[in-house]
Amino acid sequence: MAAALSILHLSSEKTWRGGEQQIAYLLEELNKQGVRNHVAARQGSAFEAHCRKENIPVIVLPFKNAIDIGTALAIKRYCREHSIDLVHMHSAKSHALGVISHVLGNETPLVLSRRVMFSPKRSWFTRWKYNHPAIARVLCVSDKTREVMQAYLKHPEKAVTVYSGVDLHKFDPASRSDILLREGIRRPGLTVIGNTAALEYEKDYITFIDTVNKLVQKKLPIQAVIIGKGSQEESLKKYVQDKQLQDVITFTGFRKDLVALLPELDLFLMPSILEGLGTSVLDAFLAHVPVVATQAGGIPEMVISGQTGLLAPTGDSTALAEHIEAIMTNPALRKTLIKGSQEKVKEFSKEQMAARTLAVYHEVVGNIPR
């Protein structure tokens, strides 16, 4: 009988974002399959706290920078002391340190997750770490990301698609808590349009605001909500004031009650210009909220225009506004899109994500008695 795999997951990020949620889902599902999961987390990070809470074996490391020799040596020692079969690197910094641990004598094979669509830098260090022979597979969150990585790697066959996963039972669309109403965001007779994403360049909230502005100019009854925080928050708030939309668009900041909040939206608008996949679209599907989005990155692998949502070119606020108007004025279209999204989202379950990841582990390690 084959022995259970022992996997060391490297998580170097301090905060909790989409990547950390994906690791959490992966650990949960791999544990059900008998995999022995270990985590190397950044000291004081949200993921360290998660591991402590869930009783996941965790080693706390500094992850000071991409050439932190002390952390790399600790990874090497941990692999030897705990008979680790494979190291799964989940972020850029952990990627570099996983490779450096090999340079320092760690012989454990490596697997890397790639969750962003843009091509890596062309510096010698970045090319070296991506093309190091110890990396057996690069797990890409979408076919589009895989295409980008295949063009970058010396051995393009190492790049494979493993879609991000979601909890299919995360939302209860039938249960509404009227948070938006209580907070004064929802007003009687208005359609609430929202997005849940970090307030960063690649999410293109400028186009979100421009789209809302066009809808207001058409005198459509709308209210908009931006849920999240990020480096562009102040500049976006100023842009809203410049457009005189401060009574229409509300910034909620980061919210812990997203599971209750998202189903209260009437429309989900995602105007990203760069997107590895975009699991917030999948969350909207699960919450029975129709999606209007751009053709960025892996989004069209989820949003099939006219079937599971409506798509527009990146930066095209006019087309996005027209799509939103179409859904607002056509209840049959809204019903069709919601129904289609309910079927599509089943392809992106956390169970399927973990099963595909585990299959890759076995391809790398070899399912043989140890």
C-alpha positions as CSV (number, residue, x, y, z in Angstrom):
1,M,0.0,0.0,0.0
2,A,1.3,3.4,-0.9
3,A,2.3,5.7,1.9
4,A,0.5,9.0,2.4
5,L,2.2,12.0,0.9
6,S,3.8,14.6,3.1
7,I,3.6,18.0,1.6
8,L,5.2,21.2,2.9
9,H,3.3,24.3,1.8
10,L,5.2,27.6,1.7
11,S,3.1,30.7,2.5
12,S,5.2,33.9,2.8
13,E,2.4,36.5,2.7
14,K,1.5,38.5,5.8
15,T,-2.1,39.3,5.0
16,W,-5.0,37.2,3.9
17,R,-6.1,37.5,0.3
18,G,-7.4,35.2,-2.4
19,G,-4.2,33.1,-2.6
20,E,-4.3,32.4,1.1
21,Q,-8.0,31.3,0.8
22,Q,-6.9,28.9,-1.9
23,I,-4.2,27.4,0.2
24,A,-6.7,27.0,3.1
25,Y,-9.2,25.2,0.8
26,L,-6.4,23.0,-0.6
27,L,-5.3,22.0,2.9
28,E,-8.8,21.2,3.9
29,E,-9.5,18.9,1.0
30,L,-6.1,17.3,0.9
31,N,-6.5,16.4,4.6
32,K,-9.7,14.5,3.7
33,Q,-7.6,12.5,1.2
34,G,-5.1,11.4,3.9
35,V,-2.3,13.8,2.8
36,R,0.0,14.9,5.7
37,N,0.1,18.7,5.3
38,H,2.8,20.9,6.8
39,V,3.0,24.7,6.4
40,A,5.9,27.1,6.6
41,A,4.3,30.5,7.3
42,R,5.5,34.0,7.8
43,Q,5.9,35.0,11.4
44,G,2.8,36.9,12.7
45,S,0.9,36.3,9.5
46,A,-2.8,35.7,9.1
47,F,-2.0,32.3,7.7
48,E,0.1,31.3,10.8
49,A,-3.0,32.2,12.8
50,H,-5.2,30.0,10.5
51,C,-2.8,27.0,10.9
52,R,-2.8,27.4,14.7
53,K,-6.6,27.5,14.8
54,E,-7.0,24.5,12.5
55,N,-4.2,22.5,14.2
56,I,-2.1,22.3,11.0
57,P,1.6,21.6,11.6
58,V,3.3,24.9,11.0
59,I,6.8,26.2,11.2
60,V,7.1,30.0,11.6
61,L,9.9,31.6,9.4
62,P,10.9,35.2,8.8
63,F,10.6,35.2,5.0
64,K,12.6,38.4,5.1
65,N,13.2,38.7,1.4
66,A,13.7,36.6,-1.7
67,I,17.3,35.7,-0.7
68,D,16.8,35.0,3.0
69,I,19.3,32.2,3.5
70,G,18.2,31.5,7.0
71,T,14.7,30.8,5.9
72,A,15.9,28.7,3.0
73,L,18.1,26.6,5.3
74,A,15.1,26.1,7.7
75,I,13.1,24.8,4.7
76,K,15.8,22.4,3.9
77,R,16.1,21.1,7.5
78,Y,12.3,20.8,7.9
79,C,12.1,18.7,4.7
80,R,14.8,16.3,6.0
81,E,13.5,16.1,9.6
82,H,9.9,15.4,8.5
83,S,10.5,13.3,5.4
84,I,8.7,15.8,3.2
85,D,7.9,14.3,-0.3
86,L,7.2,17.6,-2.1
87,V,7.3,21.3,-1.4
88,H,4.4,23.4,-2.8
89,M,5.4,27.1,-3.2
90,H,2.4,29.5,-3.1
91,S,3.9,32.9,-3.6
92,A,6.8,34.8,-5.2
93,K,9.0,35.0,-2.1
94,S,8.4,31.4,-1.2
95,H,9.2,30.5,-4.7
96,A,12.6,32.0,-4.6
97,L,13.4,30.6,-1.2
98,G,12.2,27.1,-2.2
99,V,14.6,27.2,-5.1
100,I,17.5,28.5,-2.9
101,S,16.8,25.7,-0.5
102,H,17.7,23.4,-3.3
103,V,20.9,25.2,-4.1
104,L,21.7,24.7,-0.4
105,G,21.2,20.9,-0.7
106,N,17.5,20.3,-0.3
107,E,16.6,17.4,-2.7
108,T,12.8,17.6,-2.2
109,P,11.0,18.2,-5.6
110,L,9.2,21.6,-6.0
111,V,5.8,22.6,-7.3
112,L,4.8,26.2,-7.9
113,S,1.4,27.9,-8.0
114,R,1.0,30.8,-10.4
115,R,-2.1,32.9,-9.7
116,V,-1.4,36.0,-11.9
117,M,-1.7,36.3,-15.6
118,F,1.2,38.7,-16.5
119,S,4.5,37.3,-17.7
120,P,7.3,37.1,-15.1
121,K,10.1,39.6,-15.3
122,R,13.0,38.9,-17.6
123,S,15.8,39.5,-15.1
124,W,18.3,36.7,-14.8
125,F,17.2,35.9,-11.2
126,T,13.6,35.6,-12.2
127,R,14.4,33.4,-15.2
128,W,16.7,31.3,-13.1
129,K,14.1,30.6,-10.4
130,Y,11.3,29.8,-12.8
131,N,13.4,27.5,-14.9
132,H,15.3,25.7,-12.1
133,P,15.2,22.0,-12.7
134,A,13.9,21.3,-9.2
135,I,10.6,22.8,-10.2
136,A,8.6,19.8,-11.6
137,R,5.3,21.6,-12.3
138,V,3.9,25.1,-12.4
139,L,0.2,25.0,-11.5
140,C,-1.6,27.8,-13.3
141,V,-5.1,29.0,-12.2
142,S,-6.4,29.4,-15.8
143,D,-5.6,28.3,-19.3
144,K,-4.7,31.9,-20.1
145,T,-2.2,31.9,-17.3
146,R,-0.8,28.6,-18.5
147,E,-0.4,30.0,-22.0
148,V,1.6,33.0,-20.6
149,M,3.8,30.6,-18.6
150,Q,4.4,28.2,-21.4
151,A,5.8,31.1,-23.5
152,Y,8.2,31.9,-20.6
153,L,9.5,28.5,-19.5
154,K,12.3,26.6,-21.2
155,H,10.2,23.5,-20.6
156,P,6.6,24.6,-21.3
157,E,5.2,21.2,-20.6
158,K,5.8,21.8,-16.9
159,A,2.9,24.4,-16.9
160,V,-0.5,22.8,-16.3
161,T,-3.9,24.3,-15.5
162,V,-5.4,23.8,-12.1
163,Y,-8.4,26.1,-11.7
164,S,-8.8,27.9,-8.4
165,G,-11.7,26.4,-6.3
166,V,-14.6,27.7,-4.3
167,D,-16.8,26.3,-1.6
168,L,-20.1,25.5,-3.5
169,H,-22.0,25.8,-0.2
170,K,-20.5,29.1,0.8
171,F,-23.5,31.3,0.2
172,D,-27.2,31.0,1.0
173,P,-28.8,33.2,-1.6
174,A,-32.3,32.6,0.0
175,S,-31.1,34.2,3.2
176,R,-31.0,38.0,3.1
177,S,-29.9,40.0,6.2
178,D,-30.6,43.5,4.7
179,I,-27.2,44.8,5.7
180,L,-27.1,47.2,2.7
181,L,-30.5,48.6,3.7
182,R,-29.6,49.0,7.4
183,E,-26.4,50.8,6.4
184,G,-28.1,53.2,4.1
185,I,-26.4,51.8,0.9
186,R,-29.6,50.2,-0.6
187,R,-32.4,52.6,-1.2
188,P,-35.9,51.6,-2.3
189,G,-36.3,51.2,-6.0
190,L,-32.5,51.3,-6.8
191,T,-30.4,48.5,-8.4
192,V,-27.3,47.9,-6.4
193,I,-24.1,47.3,-8.4
194,G,-21.0,46.1,-6.6
195,N,-17.5,44.6,-6.8
196,T,-15.4,42.9,-4.2
197,A,-11.7,43.2,-4.9
198,A,-8.5,44.8,-3.7
199,L,-8.4,48.5,-4.7
200,E,-5.4,48.0,-7.0
201,Y,-4.5,49.0,-10.6
202,E,-5.3,45.6,-12.2
203,K,-8.9,45.7,-10.9
204,D,-9.5,48.9,-12.9
205,Y,-11.9,50.6,-10.6
206,I,-11.6,53.7,-12.7
207,T,-13.6,51.9,-15.4
208,F,-16.0,50.7,-12.7
209,I,-16.6,54.4,-11.7
210,D,-16.9,55.5,-15.4
211,T,-19.4,52.7,-16.0
212,V,-21.5,53.9,-13.0
213,N,-21.3,57.5,-14.3
214,K,-22.7,56.5,-17.7
215,L,-25.6,54.7,-16.0
216,V,-26.3,57.8,-13.9
217,Q,-26.2,60.0,-17.1
218,K,-28.8,57.7,-18.5
219,K,-30.9,58.3,-15.4
220,L,-31.1,54.6,-14.5
221,P,-32.0,53.9,-10.9
222,I,-28.7,52.6,-9.5
223,Q,-26.5,52.6,-6.4
224,A,-23.0,51.2,-6.4
225,V,-20.8,49.7,-3.7
226,I,-17.0,49.1,-3.7
227,I,-16.1,46.4,-1.2
228,G,-12.4,46.2,-0.3
229,K,-9.2,48.1,0.5
230,G,-6.0,48.8,-1.4
231,S,-3.3,51.3,-2.4
232,Q,-5.6,53.2,-4.8
233,E,-8.4,53.9,-2.3
234,E,-7.7,57.6,-1.7
235,S,-7.2,58.3,-5.4
236,L,-10.4,56.5,-6.3
237,K,-12.4,58.4,-3.7
238,K,-11.1,61.6,-5.2
239,Y,-12.1,60.4,-8.7
240,V,-15.6,59.7,-7.4
241,Q,-15.8,63.2,-5.9
242,D,-14.5,64.7,-9.2
243,K,-17.4,62.9,-11.0
244,Q,-19.8,64.1,-8.3
245,L,-20.8,60.5,-7.6
246,Q,-20.3,60.5,-3.8
247,D,-24.0,60.0,-3.3
248,V,-24.1,57.1,-5.7
249,I,-20.9,55.1,-4.9
250,T,-20.2,53.9,-1.4
251,F,-16.8,52.6,-0.2
252,T,-17.3,50.0,2.5
253,G,-13.6,49.1,3.1
254,F,-12.6,45.5,3.9
255,R,-15.6,43.5,5.1
256,K,-15.6,40.2,7.1
257,D,-19.3,39.7,6.4
258,L,-19.0,39.2,2.7
259,V,-20.9,35.9,2.8
260,A,-23.9,37.8,4.0
261,L,-23.2,41.0,1.9
262,L,-22.6,39.6,-1.6
263,P,-26.0,38.0,-2.1
264,E,-27.6,41.4,-1.5
265,L,-26.1,42.9,-4.6
266,D,-28.3,43.0,-7.7
267,L,-25.4,43.1,-10.2
268,F,-21.7,42.2,-10.0
269,L,-19.4,44.4,-12.1
270,M,-15.8,43.2,-12.6
271,P,-13.8,45.5,-15.0
272,S,-10.4,44.0,-14.4
273,I,-7.6,44.5,-16.9
274,L,-5.4,41.8,-15.5
275,E,-6.8,38.7,-13.8
276,G,-5.4,35.2,-13.4
277,L,-8.8,33.8,-12.9
278,G,-10.9,35.9,-10.6
279,T,-12.7,33.8,-8.0
280,S,-14.9,36.7,-6.9
281,V,-16.8,36.0,-10.1
282,L,-17.4,32.5,-8.9
283,D,-18.6,33.9,-5.6
284,A,-21.1,36.0,-7.5
285,F,-22.2,32.9,-9.3
286,L,-22.8,31.1,-6.1
287,A,-24.6,34.1,-4.6
288,H,-27.0,34.2,-7.6
289,V,-25.8,37.6,-8.6
290,P,-25.5,38.2,-12.4
291,V,-22.1,39.1,-13.6
292,V,-20.9,41.8,-16.1
293,A,-17.1,41.6,-16.6
294,T,-14.3,42.3,-19.0
295,Q,-12.4,39.8,-21.2
296,A,-9.3,39.9,-19.0
297,G,-7.1,36.9,-18.4
298,G,-9.0,33.9,-17.2
299,I,-12.4,35.6,-16.8
300,P,-13.8,34.3,-20.1
301,E,-13.1,30.8,-18.9
302,M,-15.9,31.4,-16.3
303,V,-18.0,34.1,-17.9
304,I,-19.5,32.8,-21.2
305,S,-21.1,35.8,-22.7
306,G,-24.8,35.4,-22.9
307,Q,-24.8,32.2,-20.9
308,T,-23.2,32.7,-17.5
309,G,-22.7,36.5,-17.7
310,L,-22.0,39.3,-20.1
311,L,-18.5,40.3,-21.3
312,A,-17.0,43.5,-22.7
313,P,-13.5,44.6,-23.8
314,T,-11.2,45.8,-21.0
315,G,-11.6,49.5,-20.3
316,D,-14.9,49.8,-22.3
317,S,-17.2,51.5,-19.8
318,T,-19.8,52.1,-22.6
319,A,-20.2,48.4,-23.4
320,L,-20.2,47.5,-19.6
321,A,-23.0,50.1,-19.0
322,E,-25.0,48.7,-21.9
323,H,-24.7,45.2,-20.5
324,I,-25.8,46.3,-17.1
325,E,-28.8,48.2,-18.6
326,A,-29.7,45.0,-20.6
327,I,-29.9,43.0,-17.4
328,M,-31.8,45.7,-15.5
329,T,-34.4,45.9,-18.2
330,N,-34.7,42.2,-19.2
331,P,-35.8,39.9,-16.3
332,A,-35.6,36.9,-18.6
333,L,-32.0,37.6,-19.4
334,R,-31.2,38.0,-15.8
335,K,-32.8,34.6,-15.1
336,T,-30.9,32.9,-17.9
337,L,-27.5,34.2,-16.7
338,I,-28.1,33.2,-13.1
339,K,-29.2,29.7,-14.2
340,G,-26.2,29.3,-16.5
341,S,-23.8,30.4,-13.8
342,Q,-25.1,27.8,-11.4
343,E,-24.1,25.1,-13.7
344,K,-20.8,26.6,-14.7
345,V,-19.6,27.1,-11.1
346,K,-19.7,23.4,-10.5
347,E,-16.5,23.1,-12.6
348,F,-14.6,25.2,-10.1
349,S,-15.3,23.4,-6.8
350,K,-12.5,23.3,-4.1
351,E,-12.9,19.5,-4.3
352,Q,-12.0,19.5,-8.0
353,M,-9.1,21.9,-7.4
354,A,-7.6,19.7,-4.7
355,A,-8.1,16.5,-6.7
356,R,-6.3,17.9,-9.7
357,T,-3.5,19.2,-7.4
358,L,-3.1,15.8,-5.7
359,A,-2.9,14.1,-9.1
360,V,-0.1,16.5,-10.0
361,Y,1.7,15.6,-6.7
362,H,1.5,11.9,-7.6
363,E,2.8,12.6,-11.1
364,V,5.8,14.3,-9.6
365,V,6.5,12.0,-6.6
366,G,5.3,8.7,-8.1
367,N,2.7,6.8,-6.2
368,I,5.0,4.1,-4.9
369,P,5.5,2.5,-1.4
370,R,8.0,4.4,0.7
